[in-house]
Amino acid sequence: MRESRRDRVMPAVALAGIFAFVGAFEAPAGEKGSGDAAKLIRQLESPKARTRFRAARKLGEMGEAAGDAALPLVRTVFNRDEREEIRDAAHDAIVQIGAPLVPGFLSALEEKDPQTRIHAARGLGFIGSPAKDALPALRKRARRRGIPTSTPPRPGRSA
């Protein structure tokens, strides 16, 4: 059976459409470098939901270059007025960036504003084990507040 021109062209047209769709979410050439992290951080405050979502996603994709995005991303995650998909994108960005955000969170632990300190501690929790270097600072902050810092014994083990 002979393949028609239409049968040969349609898959190529479909692929071109998919690539065009995916390309719509690619960053313009100017947003790929570390200098553009500041621009994306500002875009987290945009009145347009799509811009905020795209900024959070792009910050996550930037990885280490987005190290200054620590607090803006955590504030986005805990902004109850924010759309769920944008909060999720900000959370995912924190996890994607990981360890490079730790210095920003550590300095935020020393801020006077209690909400900022809470956001910083939560951000470190999102990062997980790559943030283990922050444990001494967290313990120090907790001791200043009179919070016990020793690890409780695991169930079934003696203290």
C-alpha positions in Angstrom: 0.0 0.0 0.0 1.4 3.3 -1.1 1.6 6.1 1.5 -0.1 9.4 0.5 1.6 12.8 0.7 -0.9 13.7 3.4 0.0 10.6 5.5 3.7 11.6 5.3 3.1 15.3 6.0 0.6 15.1 8.9 3.0 13.6 11.4 5.6 16.3 10.6 2.9 19.0 11.0 1.9 17.5 14.3 5.5 17.4 15.6 6.0 21.0 14.5 2.9 22.0 16.4 4.1 20.2 19.5 7.6 21.9 19.3 5.9 25.3 18.8 3.8 24.7 21.9 6.7 23.6 24.0 8.8 26.5 22.6 6.1 28.9 23.9 7.3 28.0 27.4 11.0 28.4 26.6 12.7 31.5 28.1 13.6 34.2 25.7 17.3 34.3 25.1 17.8 37.0 27.7 16.4 35.0 30.6 18.9 32.1 30.5 21.8 33.7 32.4 22.3 34.3 36.1 21.9 38.1 35.5 18.3 37.4 34.7 17.4 35.8 38.0 16.7 39.2 39.4 14.3 39.9 36.6 12.5 36.6 37.3 12.4 37.3 41.0 10.7 40.6 40.2 8.3 38.8 38.0 7.1 36.7 41.0 5.3 39.9 42.0 3.6 40.5 38.6 -0.1 41.0 38.6 -0.3 38.4 35.8 -0.6 34.8 37.1 1.0 33.4 34.0 4.0 35.6 34.4 4.4 34.6 38.1 4.0 30.9 37.2 6.6 31.1 34.4 9.0 33.0 36.6 8.8 30.3 39.3 9.4 27.6 36.7 12.3 29.4 35.1 14.0 30.1 38.5 13.8 26.3 39.2 15.3 25.5 35.8 18.2 28.0 36.4 19.4 26.0 39.3 22.4 27.5 41.0 22.2 30.7 39.1 18.9 31.4 41.0 20.4 31.3 44.4 19.1 34.8 45.3 15.5 33.6 44.9 15.3 31.9 48.3 12.9 34.2 50.2 10.8 35.4 47.2 10.1 31.7 46.3 9.2 30.8 49.9 6.9 33.8 50.2 5.2 32.7 47.0 4.7 29.2 48.4 3.1 30.5 51.6 1.0 33.2 50.0 -2.5 32.0 50.7 -3.9 34.4 48.1 -1.7 32.9 45.4 -3.0 30.3 42.9 -2.2 26.7 43.8 -0.3 26.0 40.6 1.9 29.0 41.2 2.6 28.0 44.8 3.4 24.5 43.6 5.8 25.9 40.9 7.6 27.9 43.5 7.9 24.9 45.8 9.3 22.8 43.0 11.7 25.6 42.2 13.1 25.6 45.7 13.6 21.8 45.6 15.2 22.0 42.1 17.6 24.8 43.1 18.4 23.2 46.4 21.7 23.8 48.1 22.5 27.2 46.4 19.5 28.7 48.3 20.9 27.7 51.7 23.1 30.9 52.2 20.1 33.1 51.5 17.9 31.2 54.0 20.7 31.3 56.6 21.0 35.0 56.4 17.2 35.3 56.6 17.3 33.4 59.9 19.0 36.4 61.4 16.4 38.9 60.2 14.3 40.8 62.8 11.0 40.0 61.1 9.6 36.7 62.6 7.7 35.9 59.4 11.0 36.1 57.4 12.7 33.7 59.9 9.8 31.3 59.7 9.9 31.4 55.9 13.6 30.8 55.9 13.3 27.7 58.2 10.5 26.3 56.1 12.5 26.8 52.9 15.4 24.9 54.5 13.0 22.1 55.2 11.9 22.0 51.6 15.4 21.6 50.5 15.9 18.6 52.8 19.3 16.9 53.2 21.2 19.3 50.9 20.5 21.9 53.6 22.1 19.9 56.4 24.8 22.5 56.8 22.1 24.8 58.1 21.4 22.6 61.1 23.9 24.4 63.5 22.3 27.8 62.7 18.8 26.4 63.2 19.8 24.9 66.5 21.4 28.1 67.6 18.2 30.1 66.7 16.1 27.5 68.6 18.3 27.6 71.7 18.0 31.4 71.8 14.2 30.9 71.8 14.3 28.2 74.5 13.3 25.4 72.2 14.9 22.0 72.9 17.3 21.0 70.1 18.2 17.5 71.0 16.8 14.7 68.8 14.3 12.6 70.6 15.0 8.9 70.8 13.3 6.8 68.1 10.4 4.6 69.2 11.6 1.3 70.5 15.1 2.6 71.4 16.2 3.6 74.9 17.4 7.2 75.5 
